Amino acid sequence: MVNMNAAHSRRQWLAAGGLLLAQAHGLAAPPAAQAQGGTRKSPLVFAVITPRGADAAVASWSSFIQRIAQELGQPINLRTWESPDSSALASAFASGEIDLAWVGNSTALAVVERGVGEVFAQMVTDTGSTGYHAIIVTHKDSGLKTLDAAQQPGKGLIFADGETKSFSGHLVPLYYAFVKRGINDPASLFREVRRGSHVENLTLAAQRKVDIATANDEELAMFKAKNPALAGQLSILWTSPLIPQSPLVWSTALPLDLRRRLQHIVTSFGKDNALDGQILKQVNNLSAFRKSRNSQLITAGDIDMFVAWQQVNRSKDLSDADKAHRIRAISERASRLELRLKLPPSVS
């Protein structure tokens, strides 16, 4: 029987998983000539995920991207990205359809693994934080006072989980709130499991249409600002360890000189201009962007690797030999991913 001790180190977990990254195919590098210099299509395309809907994303990011384009002297088109499929975004980077993106840690991991993108900046909030927390909430009158109470089998509860690719909405709660507490099959505890965005989950819990729901504390703060009456109905049952803020990623096919200029413009944005400071606050209550690199995604890699190993090891349809074969394949892929995460940044 294939087995693994849950107390293994991060390095051992990285050597043990990867099914959730199975969509990222290969490690091909971009063409050297394109990466080192030469012309680049215009306009550039900047994609952003839509945790609060496409219209909200456009409203939040448009002014920032317009100012970056102005400073860069090159037009940039904003594109909203609503697909939960991280492999699709990696493919869009590979094909040149997207040049820059703001994405969640898990999606960034798939882009980096494929070798078509690189983390270059990270958000800093108006409080100076570079991280946030996943949370599990309930209605304040649900009678549930602790996570233990919500995880008792046979209660017939309804659980609003995040989309399966959502880092703070699904993967972090799965790992820390369930697996690390000895619950390998969370769905078995509940009468029903629904999947939705943070806002959808918070709304359902506040309306008592589900018993517990995942989200993150930043989305909860925004939910409170827009829906104070509903937010007042919520109580937090569980809070995760700190999660690194979602990164900005650029295509590794962009010329190096363009990457240097982009990183300088983005990481100095708002420092000497009050209007730009207001634009940052509009993005996501930010005060700045700081330089970052692929190693920001190590926590995401840890969790994805563990969950991937778990999926194989818990499968009832695989023989021991098949499990061993798949885990070896996962280990090889995880080793390649670890190398990607440890690469020095292309722009220092």
Short mmCIF file of the C-alpha atoms (twelve columns), coordinates in Angstrom:
data_MODEL
# 
_entry.id   MODEL 
# 
loop_
_atom_site.group_PDB 
_atom_site.id 
_atom_site.type_symbol 
_atom_site.label_atom_id 
_atom_site.label_alt_id 
_atom_site.label_comp_id 
_atom_site.label_asym_id 
_atom_site.label_seq_id 
_atom_site.Cartn_x 
_atom_site.Cartn_y 
_atom_site.Cartn_z 
_atom_site.pdbx_PDB_model_num 
ATOM 1   C CA . MET A 1   0.000   0.000  0.000   1 
ATOM 2   C CA . VAL A 2   1.319   3.432  -0.930  1 
ATOM 3   C CA . ASN A 3   1.618   5.546  2.189   1 
ATOM 4   C CA . MET A 4   3.017   8.887  3.308   1 
ATOM 5   C CA . ASN A 5   3.431   10.410 6.730   1 
ATOM 6   C CA . ALA A 6   1.553   13.708 7.056   1 
ATOM 7   C CA . ALA A 7   4.474   15.133 8.992   1 
ATOM 8   C CA . HIS A 8   6.819   15.088 5.985   1 
ATOM 9   C CA . SER A 9   8.737   18.264 5.332   1 
ATOM 10  C CA . ARG A 10  7.839   20.777 2.628   1 
ATOM 11  C CA . ARG A 11  10.601  19.372 0.409   1 
ATOM 12  C CA . GLN A 12  9.120   15.886 0.676   1 
ATOM 13  C CA . TRP A 13  5.633   17.138 -0.105  1 
ATOM 14  C CA . LEU A 14  6.975   18.889 -3.174  1 
ATOM 15  C CA . ALA A 15  8.419   15.571 -4.246  1 
ATOM 16  C CA . ALA A 16  5.088   13.829 -3.780  1 
ATOM 17  C CA . GLY A 17  2.327   15.589 -5.698  1 
ATOM 18  C CA . GLY A 18  0.921   17.413 -8.697  1 
ATOM 19  C CA . LEU A 19  -2.419  16.114 -10.008 1 
ATOM 20  C CA . LEU A 20  -4.055  19.475 -9.459  1 
ATOM 21  C CA . LEU A 21  -1.357  20.886 -11.729 1 
ATOM 22  C CA . ALA A 22  -1.882  18.227 -14.356 1 
ATOM 23  C CA . GLN A 23  -3.153  20.779 -16.847 1 
ATOM 24  C CA . ALA A 24  0.253   22.448 -17.157 1 
ATOM 25  C CA . HIS A 25  1.970   20.534 -19.983 1 
ATOM 26  C CA . GLY A 26  5.733   20.618 -20.196 1 
ATOM 27  C CA . LEU A 27  8.430   23.115 -19.323 1 
ATOM 28  C CA . ALA A 28  9.198   24.685 -22.659 1 
ATOM 29  C CA . ALA A 29  10.994  28.017 -22.472 1 
ATOM 30  C CA . PRO A 30  10.030  30.979 -24.681 1 
ATOM 31  C CA . PRO A 31  11.953  31.647 -27.880 1 
ATOM 32  C CA . ALA A 32  15.249  33.279 -26.905 1 
ATOM 33  C CA . ALA A 33  15.070  36.006 -29.510 1 
ATOM 34  C CA . GLN A 34  11.625  37.077 -28.417 1 
ATOM 35  C CA . ALA A 35  12.565  37.033 -24.737 1 
ATOM 36  C CA . GLN A 36  15.805  38.980 -25.149 1 
ATOM 37  C CA . GLY A 37  14.639  41.769 -27.375 1 
ATOM 38  C CA . GLY A 38  13.054  42.752 -30.647 1 
ATOM 39  C CA . THR A 39  9.580   44.001 -31.398 1 
ATOM 40  C CA . ARG A 40  6.489   43.034 -29.467 1 
ATOM 41  C CA . LYS A 41  2.863   43.134 -30.530 1 
ATOM 42  C CA . SER A 42  0.894   46.186 -29.531 1 
ATOM 43  C CA . PRO A 43  -1.241  46.617 -27.551 1 
ATOM 44  C CA . LEU A 44  -0.219  44.378 -24.664 1 
ATOM 45  C CA . VAL A 45  -2.997  42.407 -22.979 1 
ATOM 46  C CA . PHE A 46  -3.403  42.520 -19.186 1 
ATOM 47  C CA . ALA A 47  -5.809  39.902 -17.820 1 
ATOM 48  C CA . VAL A 48  -7.373  40.090 -14.350 1 
ATOM 49  C CA . ILE A 49  -9.405  37.518 -12.456 1 
ATOM 50  C CA . THR A 50  -12.927 38.477 -11.396 1 
ATOM 51  C CA . PRO A 51  -13.562 37.492 -7.758  1 
ATOM 52  C CA . ARG A 52  -16.362 40.073 -7.502  1 
ATOM 53  C CA . GLY A 53  -17.563 39.873 -11.101 1 
ATOM 54  C CA . ALA A 54  -16.327 41.211 -14.439 1 
ATOM 55  C CA . ASP A 55  -17.855 44.684 -14.076 1 
ATOM 56  C CA . ALA A 56  -16.244 45.183 -10.674 1 
ATOM 57  C CA . ALA A 57  -12.883 44.014 -12.028 1 
ATOM 58  C CA . VAL A 58  -13.032 46.491 -14.900 1 
ATOM 59  C CA . ALA A 59  -13.984 49.316 -12.542 1 
ATOM 60  C CA . SER A 60  -11.151 48.438 -10.155 1 
ATOM 61  C CA . TRP A 61  -8.332  47.946 -12.659 1 
ATOM 62  C CA . SER A 62  -9.035  50.253 -15.632 1 
ATOM 63  C CA . SER A 63  -7.451  53.423 -14.256 1 
ATOM 64  C CA . PHE A 64  -4.361  51.589 -13.031 1 
ATOM 65  C CA . ILE A 65  -3.776  49.882 -16.365 1 
ATOM 66  C CA . GLN A 66  -4.346  53.135 -18.269 1 
ATOM 67  C CA . ARG A 67  -1.716  54.866 -16.125 1 
ATOM 68  C CA . ILE A 68  0.753   52.007 -16.564 1 
ATOM 69  C CA . ALA A 69  0.250   52.210 -20.333 1 
ATOM 70  C CA . GLN A 70  0.810   55.958 -20.218 1 
ATOM 71  C CA . GLU A 71  4.061   55.578 -18.266 1 
ATOM 72  C CA . LEU A 72  5.183   52.728 -20.505 1 
ATOM 73  C CA . GLY A 73  4.348   54.605 -23.696 1 
ATOM 74  C CA . GLN A 74  2.589   51.557 -25.082 1 
ATOM 75  C CA . PRO A 75  -1.142  50.720 -25.123 1 
ATOM 76  C CA . ILE A 76  -2.428  47.976 -22.831 1 
ATOM 77  C CA . ASN A 77  -5.826  46.328 -23.173 1 
ATOM 78  C CA . LEU A 78  -7.644  45.081 -20.070 1 
ATOM 79  C CA . ARG A 79  -9.202  41.632 -20.292 1 
ATOM 80  C CA . THR A 80  -11.263 39.965 -17.597 1 
ATOM 81  C CA . TRP A 81  -10.522 36.294 -17.001 1 
ATOM 82  C CA . GLU A 82  -13.413 34.287 -15.587 1 
ATOM 83  C CA . SER A 83  -12.405 30.723 -16.416 1 
ATOM 84  C CA . PRO A 84  -11.495 28.585 -13.371 1 
ATOM 85  C CA . ASP A 85  -9.235  26.473 -15.616 1 
ATOM 86  C CA . SER A 86  -5.642  27.420 -14.804 1 
ATOM 87  C CA . SER A 87  -4.363  25.463 -17.790 1 
ATOM 88  C CA . ALA A 88  -6.354  27.731 -20.103 1 
ATOM 89  C CA . LEU A 89  -4.578  30.796 -18.752 1 
ATOM 90  C CA . ALA A 90  -1.200  29.066 -19.113 1 
ATOM 91  C CA . SER A 91  -2.095  28.300 -22.733 1 
ATOM 92  C CA . ALA A 92  -3.086  31.932 -23.295 1 
ATOM 93  C CA . PHE A 93  0.345   33.009 -22.045 1 
ATOM 94  C CA . ALA A 94  2.028   30.397 -24.230 1 
ATOM 95  C CA . SER A 95  0.209   31.553 -27.372 1 
ATOM 96  C CA . GLY A 96  0.879   35.255 -26.761 1 
ATOM 97  C CA . GLU A 97  -2.820  35.928 -26.213 1 
ATOM 98  C CA . ILE A 98  -2.023  37.367 -22.755 1 
ATOM 99  C CA . ASP A 99  1.107   39.259 -21.726 1 
ATOM 100 C CA . LEU A 100 0.410   40.233 -18.111 1 
ATOM 101 C CA . ALA A 101 -2.061  39.072 -15.495 1 
ATOM 102 C CA . TRP A 102 -3.269  39.441 -11.938 1 
ATOM 103 C CA . VAL A 103 -4.188  35.925 -10.826 1 
ATOM 104 C CA . GLY A 104 -4.536  33.793 -7.737  1 
ATOM 105 C CA . ASN A 105 -1.557  31.879 -6.374  1 
ATOM 106 C CA . SER A 106 -2.811  28.518 -7.649  1 
ATOM 107 C CA . THR A 107 -3.308  29.769 -11.213 1 
ATOM 108 C CA . ALA A 108 0.062   31.528 -11.149 1 
ATOM 109 C CA . LEU A 109 1.590   28.215 -10.147 1 
ATOM 110 C CA . ALA A 110 0.288   26.550 -13.327 1 
ATOM 111 C CA . VAL A 111 1.639   29.394 -15.474 1 
ATOM 112 C CA . VAL A 112 5.065   29.222 -13.823 1 
ATOM 113 C CA . GLU A 113 5.204   25.427 -14.048 1 
ATOM 114 C CA . ARG A 114 4.622   25.552 -17.750 1 
ATOM 115 C CA . GLY A 115 7.518   28.000 -18.090 1 
ATOM 116 C CA . VAL A 116 5.509   30.654 -19.906 1 
ATOM 117 C CA . GLY A 117 5.167   33.189 -17.096 1 
ATOM 118 C CA . GLU A 118 6.960   34.580 -14.070 1 
ATOM 119 C CA . VAL A 119 5.849   36.322 -10.873 1 
ATOM 120 C CA . PHE A 120 7.214   39.875 -10.826 1 
ATOM 121 C CA . ALA A 121 5.141   41.856 -8.317  1 
ATOM 122 C CA . GLN A 122 2.931   41.423 -5.279  1 
ATOM 123 C CA . MET A 123 0.180   43.554 -3.799  1 
ATOM 124 C CA . VAL A 124 0.675   45.551 -0.595  1 
ATOM 125 C CA . THR A 125 -2.588  46.548 1.087   1 
ATOM 126 C CA . ASP A 126 -3.381  49.923 2.634   1 
ATOM 127 C CA . THR A 127 -2.490  48.409 6.025   1 
ATOM 128 C CA . GLY A 128 0.943   47.348 4.751   1 
ATOM 129 C CA . SER A 129 0.015   43.671 4.610   1 
ATOM 130 C CA . THR A 130 1.330   41.355 1.901   1 
ATOM 131 C CA . GLY A 131 -0.978  38.525 2.892   1 
ATOM 132 C CA . TYR A 132 -4.548  37.583 3.730   1 
ATOM 133 C CA . HIS A 133 -6.448  34.672 5.290   1 
ATOM 134 C CA . ALA A 134 -8.947  32.096 4.124   1 
ATOM 135 C CA . ILE A 135 -11.971 31.886 6.410   1 
ATOM 136 C CA . ILE A 136 -14.973 29.673 7.080   1 
ATOM 137 C CA . VAL A 137 -18.112 31.532 8.147   1 
ATOM 138 C CA . THR A 138 -21.570 30.689 9.401   1 
ATOM 139 C CA . HIS A 139 -24.723 32.619 10.262  1 
ATOM 140 C CA . LYS A 140 -24.410 34.160 13.702  1 
ATOM 141 C CA . ASP A 141 -27.555 32.313 14.820  1 
ATOM 142 C CA . SER A 142 -26.664 28.937 13.292  1 
ATOM 143 C CA . GLY A 143 -25.795 27.477 16.676  1 
ATOM 144 C CA . LEU A 144 -22.326 26.577 15.365  1 
ATOM 145 C CA . LYS A 145 -19.677 28.098 17.608  1 
ATOM 146 C CA . THR A 146 -16.568 26.190 16.505  1 
ATOM 147 C CA . LEU A 147 -15.226 24.440 13.428  1 
ATOM 148 C CA . ASP A 148 -15.290 21.185 15.400  1 
ATOM 149 C CA . ALA A 149 -19.038 21.539 15.792  1 
ATOM 150 C CA . ALA A 150 -19.472 22.062 12.047  1 
ATOM 151 C CA . GLN A 151 -17.361 18.999 11.243  1 
ATOM 152 C CA . GLN A 152 -19.348 16.487 13.233  1 
ATOM 153 C CA . PRO A 153 -20.800 13.827 10.875  1 
ATOM 154 C CA . GLY A 154 -24.533 13.279 10.647  1 
ATOM 155 C CA . LYS A 155 -25.594 16.887 11.168  1 
ATOM 156 C CA . GLY A 156 -26.989 17.214 7.645   1 
ATOM 157 C CA . LEU A 157 -25.284 20.552 7.047   1 
ATOM 158 C CA . ILE A 158 -24.863 22.308 3.705   1 
ATOM 159 C CA . PHE A 159 -21.332 23.498 2.900   1 
ATOM 160 C CA . ALA A 160 -20.636 26.305 0.401   1 
ATOM 161 C CA . ASP A 161 -17.081 25.587 -0.754  1 
ATOM 162 C CA . GLY A 162 -15.055 27.577 -3.282  1 
ATOM 163 C CA . GLU A 163 -14.383 26.608 -6.865  1 
ATOM 164 C CA . THR A 164 -11.882 23.742 -7.010  1 
ATOM 165 C CA . LYS A 165 -9.102  25.973 -8.406  1 
ATOM 166 C CA . SER A 166 -9.673  28.753 -5.871  1 
ATOM 167 C CA . PHE A 167 -6.672  29.001 -3.579  1 
ATOM 168 C CA . SER A 168 -8.286  30.742 -0.597  1 
ATOM 169 C CA . GLY A 169 -11.797 29.526 -1.390  1 
ATOM 170 C CA . HIS A 170 -11.017 25.805 -1.657  1 
ATOM 171 C CA . LEU A 171 -7.400  24.611 -1.507  1 
ATOM 172 C CA . VAL A 172 -6.320  26.379 1.687   1 
ATOM 173 C CA . PRO A 173 -9.465  25.406 3.637   1 
ATOM 174 C CA . LEU A 174 -9.242  21.847 2.294   1 
ATOM 175 C CA . TYR A 175 -5.660  21.501 3.476   1 
ATOM 176 C CA . TYR A 176 -5.686  23.364 6.786   1 
ATOM 177 C CA . ALA A 177 -9.309  23.139 7.959   1 
ATOM 178 C CA . PHE A 178 -9.950  19.532 6.927   1 
ATOM 179 C CA . VAL A 179 -6.966  17.356 5.938   1 
ATOM 180 C CA . LYS A 180 -4.659  18.703 8.641   1 
ATOM 181 C CA . ARG A 181 -7.445  17.958 11.124  1 
ATOM 182 C CA . GLY A 182 -7.669  14.342 9.971   1 
ATOM 183 C CA . ILE A 183 -10.630 14.750 7.584   1 
ATOM 184 C CA . ASN A 184 -9.592  13.402 4.201   1 
ATOM 185 C CA . ASP A 185 -13.057 13.473 2.618   1 
ATOM 186 C CA . PRO A 186 -14.855 16.688 3.661   1 
ATOM 187 C CA . ALA A 187 -17.848 16.010 1.412   1 
ATOM 188 C CA . SER A 188 -18.709 12.949 3.480   1 
ATOM 189 C CA . LEU A 189 -19.553 15.180 6.446   1 
ATOM 190 C CA . PHE A 190 -22.234 17.214 4.693   1 
ATOM 191 C CA . ARG A 191 -25.655 16.682 3.208   1 
ATOM 192 C CA . GLU A 192 -24.685 18.875 0.261   1 
ATOM 193 C CA . VAL A 193 -21.597 20.716 -1.010  1 
ATOM 194 C CA . ARG A 194 -22.100 23.730 -3.255  1 
ATOM 195 C CA . ARG A 195 -19.402 25.679 -5.089  1 
ATOM 196 C CA . GLY A 196 -19.298 29.393 -5.739  1 
ATOM 197 C CA . SER A 197 -17.353 32.626 -5.529  1 
ATOM 198 C CA . HIS A 198 -16.457 34.302 -2.241  1 
ATOM 199 C CA . VAL A 199 -19.311 36.786 -2.588  1 
ATOM 200 C CA . GLU A 200 -21.804 34.059 -3.447  1 
ATOM 201 C CA . ASN A 201 -20.699 31.976 -0.477  1 
ATOM 202 C CA . LEU A 202 -20.854 34.894 1.956   1 
ATOM 203 C CA . THR A 203 -24.309 35.819 0.695   1 
ATOM 204 C CA . LEU A 204 -25.638 32.279 1.040   1 
ATOM 205 C CA . ALA A 205 -24.322 31.979 4.594   1 
ATOM 206 C CA . ALA A 206 -25.724 35.365 5.580   1 
ATOM 207 C CA . GLN A 207 -29.123 34.371 4.153   1 
ATOM 208 C CA . ARG A 208 -28.995 31.006 5.967   1 
ATOM 209 C CA . LYS A 209 -29.210 29.120 2.686   1 
ATOM 210 C CA . VAL A 210 -26.069 27.191 3.651   1 
ATOM 211 C CA . ASP A 211 -24.687 26.354 7.074   1 
ATOM 212 C CA . ILE A 212 -20.993 27.116 6.556   1 
ATOM 213 C CA . ALA A 213 -19.087 28.749 3.705   1 
ATOM 214 C CA . THR A 214 -15.534 29.526 2.633   1 
ATOM 215 C CA . ALA A 215 -14.231 32.964 1.653   1 
ATOM 216 C CA . ASN A 216 -11.286 35.148 2.640   1 
ATOM 217 C CA . ASP A 217 -10.987 38.054 5.043   1 
ATOM 218 C CA . GLU A 218 -10.323 40.647 2.316   1 
ATOM 219 C CA . GLU A 219 -13.477 39.672 0.457   1 
ATOM 220 C CA . LEU A 220 -15.365 39.732 3.763   1 
ATOM 221 C CA . ALA A 221 -14.177 43.310 4.397   1 
ATOM 222 C CA . MET A 222 -15.414 44.387 0.967   1 
ATOM 223 C CA . PHE A 223 -18.661 42.496 1.506   1 
ATOM 224 C CA . LYS A 224 -19.146 44.406 4.771   1 
ATOM 225 C CA . ALA A 225 -18.585 47.722 3.006   1 
ATOM 226 C CA . LYS A 226 -21.163 46.957 0.308   1 
ATOM 227 C CA . ASN A 227 -23.637 44.829 2.262   1 
ATOM 228 C CA . PRO A 228 -23.333 45.819 5.927   1 
ATOM 229 C CA . ALA A 229 -26.706 44.368 6.926   1 
ATOM 230 C CA . LEU A 230 -25.950 40.956 5.399   1 
ATOM 231 C CA . ALA A 231 -22.372 40.935 6.655   1 
ATOM 232 C CA . GLY A 232 -23.646 41.624 10.151  1 
ATOM 233 C CA . GLN A 233 -25.326 38.219 10.093  1 
ATOM 234 C CA . LEU A 234 -22.010 36.371 9.727   1 
ATOM 235 C CA . SER A 235 -19.692 34.815 12.269  1 
ATOM 236 C CA . ILE A 236 -16.180 33.479 11.541  1 
ATOM 237 C CA . LEU A 237 -15.617 29.877 12.619  1 
ATOM 238 C CA . TRP A 238 -12.064 29.408 11.335  1 
ATOM 239 C CA . THR A 239 -9.141  31.470 10.021  1 
ATOM 240 C CA . SER A 240 -6.184  30.086 8.057   1 
ATOM 241 C CA . PRO A 241 -2.485  30.860 8.345   1 
ATOM 242 C CA . LEU A 242 -1.333  33.864 6.311   1 
ATOM 243 C CA . ILE A 243 -1.562  33.477 2.508   1 
ATOM 244 C CA . PRO A 244 0.699   35.593 0.241   1 
ATOM 245 C CA . GLN A 245 -1.189  38.253 -1.706  1 
ATOM 246 C CA . SER A 246 -2.098  37.272 -5.266  1 
ATOM 247 C CA . PRO A 247 0.757   38.095 -7.671  1 
ATOM 248 C CA . LEU A 248 1.216   39.926 -10.929 1 
ATOM 249 C CA . VAL A 249 2.640   37.630 -13.602 1 
ATOM 250 C CA . TRP A 250 4.237   38.521 -16.916 1 
ATOM 251 C CA . SER A 251 4.961   36.460 -19.984 1 
ATOM 252 C CA . THR A 252 8.527   35.195 -20.181 1 
ATOM 253 C CA . ALA A 253 8.327   35.979 -23.906 1 
ATOM 254 C CA . LEU A 254 8.288   39.731 -23.217 1 
ATOM 255 C CA . PRO A 255 11.598  41.421 -24.049 1 
ATOM 256 C CA . LEU A 256 13.812  41.883 -20.990 1 
ATOM 257 C CA . ASP A 257 14.044  45.637 -21.418 1 
ATOM 258 C CA . LEU A 258 10.243  45.839 -21.442 1 
ATOM 259 C CA . ARG A 259 10.064  43.678 -18.318 1 
ATOM 260 C CA . ARG A 260 12.534  45.951 -16.533 1 
ATOM 261 C CA . ARG A 261 10.507  49.037 -17.387 1 
ATOM 262 C CA . LEU A 262 7.252   47.371 -16.372 1 
ATOM 263 C CA . GLN A 263 8.547   46.263 -12.994 1 
ATOM 264 C CA . HIS A 264 9.968   49.712 -12.262 1 
ATOM 265 C CA . ILE A 265 6.714   51.446 -13.225 1 
ATOM 266 C CA . VAL A 266 4.521   49.042 -11.270 1 
ATOM 267 C CA . THR A 267 6.602   48.934 -8.088  1 
ATOM 268 C CA . SER A 268 7.117   52.708 -7.966  1 
ATOM 269 C CA . PHE A 269 3.469   53.474 -8.771  1 
ATOM 270 C CA . GLY A 270 1.802   55.823 -6.314  1 
ATOM 271 C CA . LYS A 271 4.938   56.743 -4.386  1 
ATOM 272 C CA . ASP A 272 5.158   60.332 -5.642  1 
ATOM 273 C CA . ASN A 273 1.657   60.993 -6.918  1 
ATOM 274 C CA . ALA A 274 -1.407  61.328 -4.699  1 
ATOM 275 C CA . LEU A 275 -3.757  60.635 -7.604  1 
ATOM 276 C CA . ASP A 276 -1.946  57.394 -8.363  1 
ATOM 277 C CA . GLY A 277 -2.266  56.524 -4.684  1 
ATOM 278 C CA . GLN A 278 -6.035  56.827 -5.009  1 
ATOM 279 C CA . ILE A 279 -5.943  54.618 -8.103  1 
ATOM 280 C CA . LEU A 280 -4.100  51.941 -6.097  1 
ATOM 281 C CA . LYS A 281 -6.716  52.092 -3.360  1 
ATOM 282 C CA . GLN A 282 -9.387  51.629 -6.012  1 
ATOM 283 C CA . VAL A 283 -7.698  48.453 -7.277  1 
ATOM 284 C CA . ASN A 284 -7.997  46.420 -4.093  1 
ATOM 285 C CA . ASN A 285 -7.429  48.805 -1.177  1 
ATOM 286 C CA . LEU A 286 -3.732  48.820 -2.056  1 
ATOM 287 C CA . SER A 287 -0.922  51.126 -1.000  1 
ATOM 288 C CA . ALA A 288 1.715   49.762 -3.382  1 
ATOM 289 C CA . PHE A 289 3.101   46.861 -5.372  1 
ATOM 290 C CA . ARG A 290 6.438   45.392 -4.329  1 
ATOM 291 C CA . LYS A 291 8.892   43.251 -6.259  1 
ATOM 292 C CA . SER A 292 8.252   39.521 -6.025  1 
ATOM 293 C CA . ARG A 293 9.425   36.273 -7.608  1 
ATOM 294 C CA . ASN A 294 8.314   32.705 -8.236  1 
ATOM 295 C CA . SER A 295 9.248   31.641 -4.713  1 
ATOM 296 C CA . GLN A 296 6.134   33.497 -3.528  1 
ATOM 297 C CA . LEU A 297 4.253   30.423 -4.739  1 
ATOM 298 C CA . ILE A 298 5.980   27.873 -2.500  1 
ATOM 299 C CA . THR A 299 2.995   27.696 -0.135  1 
ATOM 300 C CA . ALA A 300 0.699   27.155 -3.115  1 
ATOM 301 C CA . GLY A 301 3.012   24.391 -4.308  1 
ATOM 302 C CA . ASP A 302 3.029   22.738 -0.893  1 
ATOM 303 C CA . ILE A 303 -0.744  22.563 -0.784  1 
ATOM 304 C CA . ASP A 304 -1.250  21.493 -4.386  1 
ATOM 305 C CA . MET A 305 1.386   18.803 -4.062  1 
ATOM 306 C CA . PHE A 306 -0.153  17.391 -0.916  1 
ATOM 307 C CA . VAL A 307 -3.685  17.376 -2.309  1 
ATOM 308 C CA . ALA A 308 -2.427  15.757 -5.522  1 
ATOM 309 C CA . TRP A 309 -0.714  12.965 -3.618  1 
ATOM 310 C CA . GLN A 310 -3.830  12.529 -1.500  1 
ATOM 311 C CA . GLN A 311 -6.052  12.131 -4.557  1 
ATOM 312 C CA . VAL A 312 -3.918  9.265  -5.827  1 
ATOM 313 C CA . ASN A 313 -3.413  7.575  -2.487  1 
ATOM 314 C CA . ARG A 314 -7.131  7.652  -1.628  1 
ATOM 315 C CA . SER A 315 -8.304  6.383  -5.000  1 
ATOM 316 C CA . LYS A 316 -10.298 3.152  -4.801  1 
ATOM 317 C CA . ASP A 317 -9.979  2.523  -8.528  1 
ATOM 318 C CA . LEU A 318 -6.192  2.207  -8.661  1 
ATOM 319 C CA . SER A 319 -4.083  -0.788 -7.735  1 
ATOM 320 C CA . ASP A 320 -1.080  -0.349 -5.470  1 
ATOM 321 C CA . ALA A 321 1.170   -0.654 -8.511  1 
ATOM 322 C CA . ASP A 322 -0.790  2.045  -10.373 1 
ATOM 323 C CA . LYS A 323 -0.649  4.320  -7.341  1 
ATOM 324 C CA . ALA A 324 3.100   3.871  -7.065  1 
ATOM 325 C CA . HIS A 325 3.527   4.601  -10.792 1 
ATOM 326 C CA . ARG A 326 1.420   7.772  -10.618 1 
ATOM 327 C CA . ILE A 327 3.158   9.031  -7.497  1 
ATOM 328 C CA . ARG A 328 6.535   8.542  -9.176  1 
ATOM 329 C CA . ALA A 329 5.291   10.617 -12.119 1 
ATOM 330 C CA . ILE A 330 3.981   13.239 -9.718  1 
ATOM 331 C CA . SER A 331 7.322   13.310 -7.914  1 
ATOM 332 C CA . GLU A 332 9.183   13.959 -11.158 1 
ATOM 333 C CA . ARG A 333 6.844   16.780 -12.053 1 
ATOM 334 C CA . ALA A 334 7.058   18.231 -8.533  1 
ATOM 335 C CA . SER A 335 10.845  18.295 -8.774  1 
ATOM 336 C CA . ARG A 336 10.602  20.305 -12.000 1 
ATOM 337 C CA . LEU A 337 8.145   22.666 -10.372 1 
ATOM 338 C CA . GLU A 338 10.427  23.154 -7.391  1 
ATOM 339 C CA . LEU A 339 13.213  24.200 -9.761  1 
ATOM 340 C CA . ARG A 340 10.858  26.731 -11.347 1 
ATOM 341 C CA . LEU A 341 9.962   28.170 -7.949  1 
ATOM 342 C CA . LYS A 342 13.625  28.532 -6.996  1 
ATOM 343 C CA . LEU A 343 14.731  30.223 -10.214 1 
ATOM 344 C CA . PRO A 344 16.225  33.683 -9.682  1 
ATOM 345 C CA . PRO A 345 14.049  36.444 -11.143 1 
ATOM 346 C CA . SER A 346 14.794  37.436 -14.738 1 
ATOM 347 C CA . VAL A 347 14.800  41.089 -13.637 1 
ATOM 348 C CA . SER A 348 16.642  41.960 -10.440 1 
# 
